[in-house]
Structure formats: C-alpha cells, structure tokens
Amino acid sequence: MTLPIWIYMVVLGIIFSAFMTIKTSKAERAEEQEWIEKEGEVFLERIAKAKAQKEQIKELGQ
C-alpha cells in the first residue's frame, strides 16, 4: 500500500502546523501573564498613592 508523496507532505504539514500553534500559544500566554503582572503592579502603586493621600489629608484635617 504505497501512498502518493503529496499525502505524506500534507500529513507533515499538519503536524508542523500543530507544533507551531502550540509553541505560539505558550509564548502568547507567557507574554500575556507578564503584561497582567505589570498592570497589577501599576494598579497597586496607584492604590498605595491614593491611600497615602487620604492619610495625609486626614492628618491635616485633625
């Protein structure tokens, strides 16, 4: 049962495509996680600044 060479090429193309999809997905997930962590740090900094301002206003009011 010999199959034409183009069938082997199609199967190899499918396997290569699946490999690249998985590789790209992992890279995007890591990049997205890094961005989320960076945005979280910015958010926490803003909260800390707002809290410090509230405390400063509270101290001035007393």
URSUL-V508943 format. One record per residue. N is the residue number from 1. PHI is phi in degrees with one decimal (* if undefined). D_FIRST is the distance of its C-alpha to the first C-alpha in Angstrom with 2 decimals. Layout:
n=N phi=PHI d_first=D_FIRST
n=N phi=PHI d_first=D_FIRST
This chain:
n=1 phi=* d_first=0.00
n=2 phi=-93.7 d_first=3.74
n=3 phi=-100.6 d_first=6.39
n=4 phi=-62.0 d_first=9.86
n=5 phi=-62.5 d_first=12.40
n=6 phi=-64.8 d_first=14.71
n=7 phi=-67.5 d_first=12.75
n=8 phi=-61.5 d_first=13.15
n=9 phi=-63.3 d_first=16.71
n=10 phi=-64.3 d_first=17.43
n=11 phi=-63.3 d_first=16.50
n=12 phi=-62.8 d_first=18.65
n=13 phi=-63.1 d_first=21.33
n=14 phi=-64.9 d_first=21.49
n=15 phi=-64.0 d_first=21.88
n=16 phi=-62.6 d_first=24.48
n=17 phi=-63.2 d_first=26.27
n=18 phi=-63.9 d_first=26.58
n=19 phi=-60.2 d_first=27.94
n=20 phi=-66.3 d_first=30.46
n=21 phi=-64.0 d_first=31.54
n=22 phi=-64.9 d_first=32.36
n=23 phi=-62.3 d_first=34.12
n=24 phi=-65.9 d_first=36.17
n=25 phi=-62.1 d_first=37.05
n=26 phi=-63.3 d_first=38.46
n=27 phi=-64.3 d_first=40.45
n=28 phi=-65.4 d_first=41.89
n=29 phi=-62.4 d_first=42.82
n=30 phi=-65.6 d_first=44.66
n=31 phi=-64.6 d_first=46.44
n=32 phi=-65.0 d_first=47.45
n=33 phi=-63.5 d_first=48.81
n=34 phi=-62.8 d_first=50.84
n=35 phi=-64.6 d_first=52.28
n=36 phi=-61.8 d_first=53.19
n=37 phi=-63.7 d_first=54.99
n=38 phi=-64.4 d_first=56.87
n=39 phi=-65.3 d_first=57.97
n=40 phi=-63.8 d_first=59.05
n=41 phi=-64.1 d_first=61.24
n=42 phi=-61.5 d_first=62.84
n=43 phi=-63.1 d_first=63.51
n=44 phi=-64.8 d_first=65.09
n=45 phi=-63.5 d_first=67.26
n=46 phi=-62.7 d_first=68.50
n=47 phi=-63.7 d_first=69.34
n=48 phi=-63.2 d_first=71.24
n=49 phi=-63.9 d_first=73.19
n=50 phi=-63.6 d_first=74.08
n=51 phi=-65.0 d_first=75.22
n=52 phi=-64.8 d_first=77.33
n=53 phi=-65.2 d_first=78.91
n=54 phi=-60.9 d_first=79.74
n=55 phi=-64.4 d_first=81.35
n=56 phi=-66.3 d_first=83.28
n=57 phi=-64.3 d_first=84.56
n=58 phi=-63.6 d_first=85.45
n=59 phi=-65.6 d_first=87.42
n=60 phi=-69.4 d_first=89.28
n=61 phi=-76.3 d_first=90.20
n=62 phi=-81.9 d_first=91.83
